[in-house]
Amino acid sequence: MIRSALTIMNIKEIGVIMSQDKHKGKINLPQLILLGIGSLIGSGWLFGAWEASSIAGPAAILSWIIGFIVIGTIAYNYIEIGVMFPQSGGMSNYAQYTHGSLLGFIASWANWVSLVTIIPIEAVSAVQYMSSWPWDWAKFMGHLMHNGQISTVGLTAVYVIIAVFSLLNYWSVKLLTSFTSLISVFKLGVPLLTIIMLMLSGFHTGNYGHSINQFMPYGSAPIFAATTASGILFSFNAFQTIINMGSEVYKPEKNIARGVVISLVISAVLYIILQSTFITSMPTGMLHEHGWSGINFNSPFADMAILLSLNWLAILLYIEAVVSPFGTGVSFVAVTGRVLQAMEQNGHIPKFLGKINKKYNIPRIAIAFNAIISMVMVTLFRDWGTLASVISTATLVAYLTGPTTVIALRKMGPKLHRPFRAGMLKFMAPFSFVLASLAIYWAMWPTTAEVIFIIILGLPIYFFYEYKMNWKNTTKQIGGSLWIIVYLVILALLSFIGSKEFKGINLIHYPYDFLVIAIVALIFYYIGSSSYFESKYYKNAQKINKKMRKKLREERKREKAAKKAEKKAQKA
């Protein structure tokens, strides 16, 4: 979901500038792909390869493939809906179209939890790399980390950085746009340069091992655990940026699907190559001495560069590790503030949180509130891997609503206009629901339960505002959403009684825990996809779809007229 410098707030501005003449301010396919890649390449590459290797060894490369499949199948559901309702920030609204305000609130709340956690993870990313600066004058920076976690002193540094992120958003979005455009060169250039230089300096294919046992030194279960726990899903999550830009895309009926697929594939290839580079560049002597799980890097790729005597590359990576997270953090402060503002408009959080400063057109109170919550989150979860797991799990909870929503829409509105109709949806919807459920489980106990608890913690807020609205249609809202509340509680329970490989009490042994979750997931998928009902939100969805259909017809007419005029001009 999630985590780039090129986010919803500035993508619109950049896209408009880039395509102002050609498509009347619309973002065309090449621009959309570039924006998607920019969104998907974030701080995940700085830590993901090392985190995954420490959990799964060389088999971590399979974790990236699994992560790509999980996110790819989930995205498949959202493409059809995104094209049906091309609107900015659309993914926050889809669930309420079919299941009412409660499910919409749960999806939005889970999404907000994931977004508000991105702010501290970027601050942690910067601080963790700063802690290993090798220069004599910077040795005091070593106190920022303790036993692989942010220390008490480090927390203060993280708080300061979060405050800076917020203050940079406090007056002007123009500063945000300029800043994030500047660091976009770093986002693609530095990873590519790192791959080239590390492969030239050290390339040990033997690090993959010469047998299955060497390739998977810790067994098969860690391959799946690494997918969620090492930030792999977090790294792929920002595909939703493209879908959320639906209203700004030229020919959304074609380009949204193409943009999501192409940007995901390119990002997957880059991440897999980065993982392979990390594995093959590792000095064999270190592996023999410590093993994959014993290698402790605070600044993985920079530490690797130093080991290979590429000091100039290490300096570049230290700069990248501060500049890029700053760009991402600043952007997501803006995005998260707007998400909170949108939630307020639905009437289920305090009105003052969504208040817009009239002079600067910025939700200042929301920004300040998000900063406080970000500080709380990093106090609870002090290392990059755990924060990445929290983000992934919260986002996946929101994604559980996607497959049920798209199928419900097929049943409710068979005549709704679908410019893109997913041909394999009957299989992909339940399949993606199962994969999302498994990925939540892979976060491991107690992280799975903690994140679910945080999401359920939002329910009293919803019901308080339902009470203020005299419980209007509350019974219907509960009926459309009770299934996911029960399901989340069951998932937390399954995480507790699950296999020891995923830190459960081993009541259900691996791999039978996967089978149990798949069966339970399918049961709740069918309950969820049948719990739809018509509400005012569905009527709003119908209006948006009708408006979109009208726009498409008008655009096609204009294009035909332009082609005819062009042919006449050529003949003349």
DASUL-V184210 format. One record per residue. N is the residue number from 1. RES is the residue in one letter. SS is DSSP state (A for helix, B for strand, O for the rest). PSI is psi in whole degrees, -180 to 180 (none if undefined). D_CENTER is the distance of its C-alpha to the mean C-alpha in Angstrom with 1 decimal. Layout:
BEGIN
((N RES SS PSI D_CENTER) (N RES SS PSI D_CENTER))
END
This chain:
BEGIN
((1 M O 82 1.9) (2 I O 99 2.8) (3 R O 38 6.4) (4 S O 167 9.2) (5 A O -31 12.7) (6 L O 88 13.0) (7 T O -178 11.3) (8 I A -39 12.7) (9 M A -46 15.6) (10 N A -16 17.0) (11 I A -42 16.1) (12 K A -46 18.6) (13 E A -45 21.2) (14 I A -46 20.9) (15 G A -40 20.9) (16 V A -44 24.0) (17 I A -43 25.8) (18 M A -32 25.2) (19 S O 26 26.5) (20 Q O -41 28.8) (21 D O -42 31.9) (22 K O -49 30.9) (23 H O 32 29.0) (24 K O 47 29.7) (25 G O 4 26.5) (26 K O 152 24.2) (27 I B 121 21.5) (28 N O 178 22.9) (29 L A -51 21.3) (30 P A -42 21.7) (31 Q A -40 20.2) (32 L A -40 17.3) (33 I A -46 16.7) (34 L A -42 17.0) (35 L A -39 14.6) (36 G A -44 12.0) (37 I A -42 12.8) (38 G A -35 12.8) (39 S A -37 9.3) (40 L A -25 8.2) (41 I O 102 10.8) (42 G O -151 10.2) (43 S O -11 11.7) (44 G A -36 10.5) (45 W A -24 13.6) (46 L A -29 15.9) (47 F A -26 15.6) (48 G A -46 13.8) (49 A A -45 17.1) (50 W A -46 19.4) (51 E A -46 17.5) (52 A A -42 17.4) (53 S A -39 21.0) (54 S A -25 22.2) (55 I A -45 21.1) (56 A A -3 22.0) (57 G A -152 24.3) (58 P A -25 24.6) (59 A A -6 23.1) (60 A A -26 19.7) (61 I A -31 19.7) (62 L A -31 19.6) (63 S A -39 16.5) (64 W A -37 14.6) (65 I A -44 16.4) (66 I A -44 15.6) (67 G A -42 11.8) (68 F A -42 12.2) (69 I A -44 14.5) (70 V A -53 12.3) (71 I A -38 9.4) (72 G A -43 12.3) (73 T A -37 14.3) (74 I A -45 11.8) (75 A A -34 11.4) (76 Y A -40 15.2) (77 N A -42 15.7) (78 Y A -22 13.8) (79 I A -48 15.7) (80 E A -46 19.0) (81 I A -42 18.1) (82 G A -38 16.5) (83 V A -34 19.8) (84 M A -36 21.9) (85 F O 71 20.6) (86 P O 97 19.6) (87 Q O 149 18.9) (88 S B 131 16.7) (89 G O 24 14.0) (90 G A -34 15.1) (91 M A -18 12.3) (92 S A -11 13.5) (93 N O -21 16.9) (94 Y A -45 17.1) (95 A A -37 17.7) (96 Q A -19 20.6) (97 Y A -38 22.3) (98 T A -29 23.4) (99 H A 3 23.3) (100 G O -178 24.1) (101 S A -31 23.0) (102 L A -48 22.4) (103 L A -38 19.7) (104 G A -40 18.2) (105 F A -45 18.4) (106 I A -46 16.7) (107 A A -45 13.7) (108 S A -41 13.6) (109 W A -45 14.4) (110 A A -42 11.7) (111 N A -42 9.1) (112 W A -42 11.2) (113 V A -44 11.3) (114 S A -42 7.7) (115 L A -41 8.0) (116 V A -21 11.5) (117 T A -21 10.7) (118 I A -33 8.9) (119 I A -52 12.4) (120 P A -30 14.3) (121 I A -34 12.3) (122 E A -36 13.1) (123 A A -43 16.6) (124 V A -42 17.0) (125 S A -47 16.1) (126 A A -47 18.9) (127 V A -40 21.3) (128 Q A -42 21.0) (129 Y A -38 22.0) (130 M A -32 24.6) (131 S O -21 26.1) (132 S O 18 27.3) (133 W O 128 28.9) (134 P O -7 32.1) (135 W O 148 34.4) (136 D A -41 37.3) (137 W A -16 36.6) (138 A A 13 33.1) (139 K A -29 34.1) (140 F A -20 33.6) (141 M A -22 29.8) (142 G A -23 30.0) (143 H A -7 30.4) (144 L A -21 26.8) (145 M B 148 25.8) (146 H B 117 27.7) (147 N O 43 27.3) (148 G O 4 23.8) (149 Q B 160 22.6) (150 I B 126 22.7) (151 S O 178 26.4) (152 T A -41 27.9) (153 V A -41 28.8) (154 G A -36 25.3) (155 L A -41 23.9) (156 T A -43 26.2) (157 A A -41 24.8) (158 V A -44 21.2) (159 Y A -43 22.5) (160 V A -44 24.3) (161 I A -42 21.3) (162 I A -41 19.3) (163 A A -41 22.5) (164 V A -46 22.7) (165 F A -48 19.1) (166 S A -43 20.3) (167 L A -33 23.8) (168 L A -21 22.7) (169 N O -6 21.2) (170 Y O -22 24.3) (171 W O -38 26.6) (172 S O 138 25.2) (173 V A -21 22.2) (174 K A -40 24.4) (175 L A -42 24.0) (176 L A -48 20.2) (177 T A -45 20.5) (178 S A -44 23.1) (179 F A -47 21.3) (180 T A -29 18.1) (181 S A -38 20.2) (182 L A -42 22.3) (183 I A -3 19.7) (184 S A -30 18.2) (185 V A -41 21.1) (186 F A -37 20.1) (187 K A -34 16.5) (188 L A -38 18.2) (189 G A -46 21.7) (190 V A -46 21.4) (191 P A -42 19.4) (192 L A -43 21.9) (193 L A -39 24.8) (194 T A -45 23.7) (195 I A -49 23.8) (196 I A -50 27.2) (197 M A -40 28.9) (198 L A -37 27.8) (199 M A -35 28.9) (200 L A -31 32.2) (201 S A -27 32.9) (202 G O 120 32.2) (203 F O 93 31.6) (204 H O 92 32.5) (205 T A -23 31.7) (206 G A -17 33.6) (207 N A -20 30.6) (208 Y A -14 29.2) (209 G O 167 32.3) (210 H O 11 35.2) (211 S O 169 34.6) (212 I A -40 32.0) (213 N A -36 32.6) (214 Q A -36 31.9) (215 F A -37 28.8) (216 M O 71 27.5) (217 P O -21 29.3) (218 Y O 14 27.5) (219 G O -175 27.6) (220 S O -31 25.1) (221 A A -43 23.2) (222 P A -23 21.4) (223 I A -43 19.9) (224 F A -40 17.9) (225 A A -41 17.4) (226 A A -28 16.0) (227 T A -42 13.2) (228 T A -45 11.5) (229 A A -19 13.7) (230 S O 6 13.4) (231 G O 14 9.8) (232 I A -49 9.8) (233 L A -38 7.1) (234 F A -40 5.0) (235 S A -30 6.7) (236 F A -8 6.2) (237 N A -26 2.9) (238 A A 11 4.4) (239 F A -26 7.3) (240 Q A -19 7.4) (241 T A -43 9.0) (242 I A -45 11.9) (243 I A -40 12.5) (244 N A -17 12.5) (245 M B 15 15.1) (246 G A -45 17.3) (247 S A -14 20.3) (248 E A 1 20.5) (249 V B 135 20.4) (250 Y O 129 23.8) (251 K O 63 24.7) (252 P A -28 21.4) (253 E A -23 23.1) (254 K A -45 22.9) (255 N A -26 20.5) (256 I A -49 17.3) (257 A A -47 17.6) (258 R A -42 18.8) (259 G A -44 16.2) (260 V A -50 13.3) (261 V A -51 15.4) (262 I A -45 16.9) (263 S A -37 13.9) (264 L A -44 12.1) (265 V A -47 15.6) (266 I A -45 16.3) (267 S A -41 13.2) (268 A A -44 14.0) (269 V A -45 17.6) (270 L A -46 17.0) (271 Y A -41 15.0) (272 I A -41 17.7) (273 I A -40 20.4) (274 L A -42 19.1) (275 Q A -45 19.2) (276 S A -40 22.6) (277 T A -43 23.8) (278 F A -43 23.0) (279 I A -50 24.9) (280 T A -20 27.9) (281 S A -13 28.3) (282 M O 124 28.7) (283 P O 130 32.4) (284 T A -31 34.1) (285 G A -40 36.2) (286 M A -38 33.2) (287 L A -43 32.0) (288 H A -33 35.6) (289 E A -42 35.8) (290 H A -25 32.5) (291 G O 167 30.6) (292 W A -39 26.9) (293 S A -17 26.1) (294 G A -4 28.7) (295 I O 117 27.3) (296 N O 103 26.0) (297 F O 130 24.4) (298 N O -32 23.1) (299 S O 78 22.3) (300 P A -62 21.8) (301 F A -33 22.4) (302 A A -43 24.7) (303 D A -40 26.7) (304 M A -42 26.9) (305 A A -40 28.2) (306 I A -42 30.9) (307 L A -32 31.9) (308 L O 14 32.6) (309 S O 29 34.4) (310 L O 67 32.0) (311 N A -37 32.3) (312 W A -38 31.5) (313 L A -39 28.2) (314 A A -44 27.4) (315 I A -43 28.3) (316 L A -40 26.0) (317 L A -36 23.1) (318 Y A -40 24.0) (319 I A -46 23.9) (320 E A -40 20.5) (321 A A -15 19.1) (322 V A -47 20.3) (323 V A -51 19.9) (324 S A -50 16.4) (325 P A -34 14.8) (326 F A -44 17.2) (327 G A -44 16.0) (328 T A -48 12.3) (329 G A -45 13.5) (330 V A -43 16.1) (331 S A -43 13.9) (332 F A -22 11.4) (333 V A -44 14.7) (334 A A -48 15.8) (335 V A -46 12.8) (336 T A -36 12.8) (337 G A -42 16.5) (338 R A -35 16.6) (339 V A -45 14.4) (340 L A -38 17.0) (341 Q A -42 19.7) (342 A A -39 18.7) (343 M A -37 18.8) (344 E A -35 22.2) (345 Q A -23 23.4) (346 N O -6 23.1) (347 G O 18 25.6) (348 H O 14 24.0) (349 I O 161 23.4) (350 P O 140 26.1) (351 K A -34 27.1) (352 F A -25 27.4) (353 L A -27 23.7) (354 G A 7 23.2) (355 K O 130 26.3) (356 I O 130 26.1) (357 N B 118 28.2) (358 K O -35 30.6) (359 K O -45 31.6) (360 Y O -5 28.2) (361 N O 44 26.2) (362 I B 135 23.6) (363 P O 79 22.6) (364 R A -42 24.0) (365 I A -42 24.3) (366 A A -41 20.7) (367 I A -45 19.8) (368 A A -42 22.3) (369 F A -45 21.2) (370 N A -36 17.5) (371 A A -43 19.0) (372 I A -47 21.2) (373 I A -39 18.5) (374 S A -42 16.4) (375 M A -38 19.7) (376 V A -44 20.2) (377 M A -44 16.9) (378 V A -24 17.7) (379 T A -36 21.3) (380 L A -41 20.3) (381 F O 103 17.8) (382 R O -1 19.3) (383 D O 158 17.8) (384 W A -44 14.7) (385 G A -44 14.3) (386 T A -43 14.7) (387 L A -41 12.2) (388 A A -39 9.5) (389 S A -41 10.9) (390 V A -47 10.9) (391 I A -48 7.2) (392 S A -47 6.7) (393 T A -46 9.9) (394 A A -43 9.5) (395 T A -42 6.6) (396 L A -36 8.9) (397 V A -44 11.7) (398 A A -39 10.7) (399 Y A -21 10.3) (400 L A -26 13.9) (401 T A -19 15.3) (402 G A -56 14.4) (403 P A -39 17.1) (404 T A -35 19.6) (405 T A -46 19.3) (406 V A -37 19.8) (407 I A -41 22.8) (408 A A -39 24.2) (409 L A -35 24.2) (410 R A -39 26.2) (411 K A -43 28.7) (412 M A -43 28.9) (413 G O 66 29.0) (414 P O -23 30.3) (415 K O -1 31.8) (416 L O 144 28.8) (417 H O 125 28.2) (418 R O 91 25.7) (419 P O -33 25.6) (420 F O 118 23.4) (421 R O 113 24.3) (422 A O 117 22.4) (423 G O -29 25.3) (424 M O 22 23.9) (425 L A -35 22.3) (426 K A -30 24.8) (427 F A -45 23.7) (428 M A -33 20.0) (429 A A -56 19.3) (430 P A -35 20.8) (431 F A -45 19.6) (432 S A -34 15.9) (433 F A -43 16.6) (434 V A -47 18.4) (435 L A -41 15.7) (436 A A -40 13.0) (437 S A -44 15.9) (438 L A -42 16.8) (439 A A -34 13.4) (440 I A -43 13.6) (441 Y A -37 17.1) (442 W A -18 16.2) (443 A O -21 14.8) (444 M O 149 18.6) (445 W O 138 21.0) (446 P O 4 20.9) (447 T A -44 17.2) (448 T A -50 16.6) (449 A A -38 19.4) (450 E A -44 18.6) (451 V A -44 15.1) (452 I A -41 16.9) (453 F A -43 19.7) (454 I A -40 17.7) (455 I A -45 16.5) (456 I A -28 20.1) (457 L O -23 21.3) (458 G O -18 20.2) (459 L A -42 22.7) (460 P A -33 25.9) (461 I A -45 24.6) (462 Y A -49 24.3) (463 F A -28 27.7) (464 F A -43 29.3) (465 Y A -25 28.6) (466 E A -40 29.8) (467 Y A -42 32.9) (468 K A -26 33.4) (469 M O 18 33.2) (470 N O 32 35.9) (471 W O 35 33.7) (472 K O 118 33.8) (473 N O 21 32.6) (474 T A -38 30.9) (475 T A -43 32.3) (476 K A -42 30.7) (477 Q A -42 27.3) (478 I A -43 27.6) (479 G A -34 28.9) (480 G A -11 25.9) (481 S A -9 23.4) (482 L A -34 25.4) (483 W A -41 24.2) (484 I A -31 20.6) (485 I A -48 22.0) (486 V A -43 24.4) (487 Y A -42 21.9) (488 L A -40 19.6) (489 V A -44 22.9) (490 I A -41 24.0) (491 L A -41 20.7) (492 A A -41 21.3) (493 L A -43 24.9) (494 L A -35 24.2) (495 S A -38 22.1) (496 F A -45 25.2) (497 I A 2 27.8) (498 G O -173 25.9) (499 S O 156 26.8) (500 K A -26 27.5) (501 E A -27 25.1) (502 F A 27 22.3) (503 K O 24 24.3) (504 G O -177 25.9) (505 I O 6 29.6) (506 N O 28 30.1) (507 L O -34 31.7) (508 I O 118 29.9) (509 H O 152 30.1) (510 Y O 137 27.7) (511 P O 12 27.1) (512 Y A -23 28.6) (513 D A -36 25.8) (514 F A -42 23.5) (515 L A -44 26.2) (516 V A -47 26.6) (517 I A -41 22.9) (518 A A -43 23.0) (519 I A -47 26.2) (520 V A -41 25.0) (521 A A -44 21.8) (522 L A -39 24.0) (523 I A -49 26.3) (524 F A -27 23.8) (525 Y A -47 22.2) (526 Y A -34 25.7) (527 I A -47 26.3) (528 G A -42 23.2) (529 S O -9 23.8) (530 S O -1 27.4) (531 S O 19 26.9) (532 Y O 159 26.4) (533 F O 157 28.9) (534 E O 133 29.8) (535 S O -177 29.3) (536 K A -29 29.3) (537 Y A -37 25.5) (538 Y A -38 26.4) (539 K A -38 29.2) (540 N A -40 26.9) (541 A A -42 24.8) (542 Q A -41 28.1) (543 K A -43 29.0) (544 I A -43 25.7) (545 N A -42 26.2) (546 K A -42 29.9) (547 K A -41 29.3) (548 M A -44 26.9) (549 R A -42 29.6) (550 K A -44 32.2) (551 K A -43 30.3) (552 L A -43 29.8) (553 R A -43 33.5) (554 E A -41 34.5) (555 E A -41 32.4) (556 R A -40 34.1) (557 K A -44 37.5) (558 R A -40 37.0) (559 E A -43 36.0) (560 K A -44 39.0) (561 A A -40 41.3) (562 A A -40 40.0) (563 K A -42 40.7) (564 K A -45 44.1) (565 A A -38 44.9) (566 E A -42 43.8) (567 K A -42 46.1) (568 K A -41 49.0) (569 A A -38 48.6) (570 Q A -41 48.6) (571 K A -40 51.8) (572 A O none 53.4))
END
